[in-house]
Amino acid sequence: MNTRLDGDEQRLRRWLRGFYWLSLLPLVTAVAVMVWLYREPLASAMQWLAGMVGA
C-alpha cells in the first residue's frame, strides 16, 4: 500500500510541476510581446499584425 501511495504522490507532483510551468507560459508570452513592442515602433508592429491577420 505504501509503494502505491508513493507512486501516486510522485505522479501528482510531476503533474503539478507541469501545470505550474504551463501556467507561466501566458506570463512569459506577455512579457515577450511587451519587450518586442517596446523595441519596435508601433507602426511597424501594426503593419506586422495586419499582415498576420491578412488585412
C-alpha positions in Angstrom: 0.0 0.0 0.0 2.8 2.4 0.8 4.5 1.8 -2.5 1.3 2.7 -4.4 0.8 5.9 -2.5 4.4 6.9 -3.1 3.9 6.3 -6.9 0.7 8.3 -6.8 2.4 11.1 -4.9 5.2 11.2 -7.5 2.7 11.3 -10.3 0.8 14.0 -8.7 3.9 16.1 -8.0 5.0 15.6 -11.6 1.6 16.7 -12.9 1.6 19.8 -10.6 5.1 20.7 -11.7 4.0 20.5 -15.4 0.8 22.5 -14.6 2.9 25.1 -12.9 5.2 25.6 -15.9 2.2 25.7 -18.2 0.6 28.4 -16.1 3.8 30.5 -16.5 3.5 30.4 -20.4 1.0 33.3 -20.8 3.1 35.5 -18.5 6.3 34.8 -20.5 4.4 35.4 -23.7 3.0 38.7 -22.5 6.5 39.9 -21.3 8.0 38.9 -24.7 5.3 40.8 -26.6 5.7 43.9 -24.4 9.5 43.9 -24.9 9.0 43.4 -28.7 6.5 46.3 -28.8 8.9 48.5 -26.8 11.8 47.9 -29.1 9.8 48.1 -32.4 8.0 51.2 -33.5 4.2 50.9 -33.1 3.6 51.5 -36.8 5.7 48.5 -37.9 4.1 46.4 -35.2 0.7 47.3 -36.5 1.8 46.5 -40.1 3.1 43.1 -39.0 -0.2 42.4 -37.2 -2.2 43.5 -40.2 -0.1 41.1 -42.4 -0.7 38.2 -40.0 -4.5 38.8 -40.0 -4.5 39.2 -43.7 -5.9 42.8 -43.8 
